Amino acid sequence: MSKKLKVGLFGFGVVGQGLYDVLHKTKGINAEVVKICVKHREKPRPIDKEYFTFDKNDILNNDSLDVVVELTDNADEAFEIVATALRKGKAVVSANKKMIAEHLEELYKIQQQTGSPLLYEASVCGSIPIIRNLEEYYDNDLLNSLDGICNGTTNYILTKTSEENKTYEDALKEAQVKGFAESNPRLDVQAFDPKYKLTILLCHTFGVFVKPEDVFNFGIQNLSAADSTFTREKGLKIKLIAHTSKLGDKIVGYVIPTLISPDNMFYAVRNEFNAVQLGAAFSDKQFFYGKGAGGHPTASAVLSDISALVYRYRYEYKKVEQNGTLPFSNEHLIDVYVRYPDESFLKELNVTDIQQRFSSSETQYVIGKVSIDSLLRANLNERNDVFIAQWN
Ligand SMILES: NC(=O)c1ccc[n+]([C@@H]2O[C@H](COP(=O)([O-])OP(=O)(O)OC[C@H]3O[C@@H](n4cnc5c(N)ncnc54)[C@H](OP(=O)(O)O)[C@@H]3O)[C@@H](O)[C@H]2O)c1
């Protein structure tokens, strides 16, 4: 029988409390939370205050703790905590996609140097076990593509606005109350959160380390009634899709609202649910579906990582070894719907092959082609007068 793991926990918010809960309800996991580090002294806590500390060193310098579980909401502080814990020989579990995406190559190297494992299944698509599947099941080079609805908040907003005619603001508020929106909603609605997840998936799918700023992301914050009408009239739905694929000897990856037809599996993914579709050479398409956010679903992935540590599991980053030299590229044309303010914008974006144009007193749009590189350079998240969606 393996020894009981003693866990030092950072953060006791939505996911931290969820973890405490599921750990106490799950029989057979050989682990216990011994100490919890949080930030605000004055906050009331639902469990005995003896558990809590406000000094990170009470956990990081405690040699009797085997595992550090990092569930805070600050990426910079989280990186310090995680890097220090790994260097001190502790195994670490984290759900912090921003921190992991921004430091993945460095964290990979620290793991190589120290031999300490870092697991982060909960950082991508909550309860869906996608990273471990990419690592273990798809451990060869047969994958061609990965598409995902990786953000529960935006999928919830898109569902409520399209199916229940709720306003964007009301739907966002509901997602925040339900506990799956990020503390900063810009991370969700401007698609930074799914971009961080895609950055992590790029490493585990194709072995590529990319800086988040090199990955194009555009969210749903500018979605207008005119865009919704266009979508409905065509019998489509808009979903925020993170995409990566291998094209020849290069890897492309980006996050963009995407027009989806009813025969596409993503069409039926509603509310805070997430889904990932993998395209592989011999098995064709495979689809994973599950809750992508919320205290208990996310905590279940954290728990699974803790459980894996009991059996000394670690990511081997096999794709990095196999494909490490494949370049990441934004020189890739996609078909798009573009609602635009004026002709100069279309020129600036270099929209080509325009097949359809529509203009009325309320809206104007074109359907054409644009490169990911132009989209990235256009700083679209800084504008409020444009909506762009990929036309699959
Ligand atoms: N919520 C979800 O559905 C979800 C899903 C997947 C991944 N995640 C990720 O999981 C992490 C936690 O999310 P959450 O929703 O649980 O956040 P949250 O509810 O805002 O809780 C954050 C917790 O972190 C603590 N904290 C902040 N800075 C700290 C520091 N320097 N040292 C110690 N504790 C610190 C806070 O302390 P106080 O209690 O004192 O304020 C709080 O307990 C984030 O990285 C998030 O991106 C969340």
The ligand as an SDF file (V2000), in Angstrom:
LIG
                    3D

 48 52  0  0  0  0  0  0  0  0999 V2000
  -13.4800   28.3880  -11.0000 N   0  0  0  0  0  0  0  0  0  0  0  0
  -13.3580   27.4630  -11.9520 C   0  0  0  0  0  0  0  0  0  0  0  0
  -14.3460   26.8950  -12.4400 O   0  0  0  0  0  0  0  0  0  0  0  0
  -11.9950   27.0880  -12.4710 C   0  0  0  0  0  0  0  0  0  0  0  0
  -11.8900   26.0860  -13.4510 C   0  0  0  0  0  0  0  0  0  0  0  0
  -10.6220   25.6740  -13.9020 C   0  0  0  0  0  0  0  0  0  0  0  0
   -9.4970   26.2910  -13.3910 C   0  0  0  0  0  0  0  0  0  0  0  0
   -9.6260   27.2960  -12.4680 N   0  0  0  0  0  0  0  0  0  0  0  0
   -8.4010   27.9100  -11.9730 C   0  0  0  0  0  0  0  0  0  0  0  0
   -8.2530   27.5550  -10.6020 O   0  0  0  0  0  0  0  0  0  0  0  0
   -7.6090   28.6130   -9.8830 C   0  0  0  0  0  0  0  0  0  0  0  0
   -8.4860   29.0160   -8.7160 C   0  0  0  0  0  0  0  0  0  0  0  0
   -9.7260   29.4960   -9.2070 O   0  0  0  0  0  0  0  0  0  0  0  0
  -10.9420   29.8330   -8.2210 P   0  0  0  0  0  0  0  0  0  0  0  0
  -12.1130   30.0210   -9.1050 O   0  0  0  0  0  0  0  0  0  0  0  0
  -10.9860   28.8450   -7.1220 O   0  0  0  0  0  0  0  0  0  0  0  0
  -10.4630   31.2620   -7.6260 O   0  0  0  0  0  0  0  0  0  0  0  0
  -11.1030   32.0640   -6.4240 P   0  0  0  0  0  0  0  0  0  0  0  0
  -12.4440   31.5260   -6.0540 O   0  0  0  0  0  0  0  0  0  0  0  0
  -10.9850   33.5140   -6.7710 O   0  0  0  0  0  0  0  0  0  0  0  0
  -10.1150   31.7510   -5.1930 O   0  0  0  0  0  0  0  0  0  0  0  0
   -8.7950   32.1450   -5.2190 C   0  0  0  0  0  0  0  0  0  0  0  0
   -8.1390   31.7520   -3.8970 C   0  0  0  0  0  0  0  0  0  0  0  0
   -6.7410   32.0340   -3.9970 O   0  0  0  0  0  0  0  0  0  0  0  0
   -6.3440   32.6580   -2.7780 C   0  0  0  0  0  0  0  0  0  0  0  0
   -5.1160   33.4220   -3.0640 N   0  0  0  0  0  0  0  0  0  0  0  0
   -4.9320   34.4300   -3.9660 C   0  0  0  0  0  0  0  0  0  0  0  0
   -3.6410   34.8120   -3.9610 N   0  0  0  0  0  0  0  0  0  0  0  0
   -3.0050   34.0260   -3.0520 C   0  0  0  0  0  0  0  0  0  0  0  0
   -1.6660   33.9380   -2.5870 C   0  0  0  0  0  0  0  0  0  0  0  0
   -0.7110   34.7290   -3.0630 N   0  0  0  0  0  0  0  0  0  0  0  0
   -1.3800   32.9980   -1.6450 N   0  0  0  0  0  0  0  0  0  0  0  0
   -2.3360   32.1880   -1.1420 C   0  0  0  0  0  0  0  0  0  0  0  0
   -3.6200   32.2190   -1.5530 N   0  0  0  0  0  0  0  0  0  0  0  0
   -3.9470   33.1350   -2.4760 C   0  0  0  0  0  0  0  0  0  0  0  0
   -7.5210   33.4840   -2.3340 C   0  0  0  0  0  0  0  0  0  0  0  0
   -7.3940   33.7850   -0.9700 O   0  0  0  0  0  0  0  0  0  0  0  0
   -8.5750   34.4790   -0.1280 P   0  0  0  0  0  0  0  0  0  0  0  0
   -9.5770   33.3840    0.1090 O   0  0  0  0  0  0  0  0  0  0  0  0
   -7.9260   34.9180    1.1060 O   0  0  0  0  0  0  0  0  0  0  0  0
   -9.0930   35.5960   -0.9840 O   0  0  0  0  0  0  0  0  0  0  0  0
   -8.6580   32.5040   -2.6720 C   0  0  0  0  0  0  0  0  0  0  0  0
   -8.8550   31.6050   -1.6040 O   0  0  0  0  0  0  0  0  0  0  0  0
   -7.3860   29.7370  -10.9190 C   0  0  0  0  0  0  0  0  0  0  0  0
   -6.0930   29.6160  -11.4470 O   0  0  0  0  0  0  0  0  0  0  0  0
   -8.4040   29.4340  -12.0130 C   0  0  0  0  0  0  0  0  0  0  0  0
   -7.9820   29.9060  -13.2820 O   0  0  0  0  0  0  0  0  0  0  0  0
  -10.8420   27.6980  -11.9940 C   0  0  0  0  0  0  0  0  0  0  0  0
  1  2  1  0
  2  3  2  0
  2  4  1  0
  4  5  1  0
  4 48  2  0
  5  6  2  0
  6  7  1  0
  7  8  2  0
  8  9  1  0
  8 48  1  0
  9 10  1  0
  9 46  1  0
 10 11  1  0
 11 12  1  0
 11 44  1  0
 12 13  1  0
 13 14  1  0
 14 15  2  0
 14 16  1  0
 14 17  1  0
 17 18  1  0
 18 19  2  0
 18 20  1  0
 18 21  1  0
 21 22  1  0
 22 23  1  0
 23 24  1  0
 23 42  1  0
 24 25  1  0
 25 26  1  0
 25 36  1  0
 26 27  1  0
 26 35  1  0
 27 28  2  0
 28 29  1  0
 29 30  1  0
 29 35  2  0
 30 31  1  0
 30 32  2  0
 32 33  1  0
 33 34  2  0
 34 35  1  0
 36 37  1  0
 36 42  1  0
 37 38  1  0
 38 39  2  0
 38 40  1  0
 38 41  1  0
 42 43  1  0
 44 45  1  0
 44 46  1  0
 46 47  1  0
M  CHG  2   8   1  16  -1
M  END
$$$$
